[in-house]
């Protein structure tokens, strides 16, 4: 039952539980960017240092987890200012992979809070956890003074698109990301945005 689920800010020790959910939410995007960069290391393993650290957009500081009574991480919402993408260090990612995702980079609602990942572990789905995490992120955007919450969803992920539409998100455009064996999606990626009622100008977390 969702009453037994609490939402809290992630801790460094949550990194091993967060990594597979982050990869799941990406729908192949993390594997596409990171696969093979360090021989012998999986995509999840490559994400762990960033998740456990305090710097950068992938830090646990920008993640809210849904946790069961026994502490099990059942879901995550990862969000950070969209404008941070302009300064992201992608020097380790091969240029051909970045070029493949160029249409995604170009289609953003700058100035908003970006919901990079929303995921619920399979055993905990259909209990309202995703909806709680989503509304919590909308609140975070409003508290942070952001005019909206934006996200990208794969065009062929119809359940996710329905979830976002039910929560007031509107489609703003489509990134024509080509099909790839590690990105097996048809129709590219859709930018969706929900406007927020901002309550403060600036919030310490985003400085």
ABEGO torsion letter per residue (X at the ends): XAAABBBBBBBAAAAAAAAAAAAAAAGGAAAAAABGABBGBBAAAAAAAAAABABEAABAAABBBBBBAAGBBABBBBBBBAAAAAABBAAABBAAAAAAAAAAAABBBBGBBBBABBBBBAAABGAGAAAAAAAAAAAAAAAAGBABBBBBBBAABAAAAAAAAAAGBBBAEBBBBBBBAABBBBGEBBBBBBBBBBABBEBAAAX
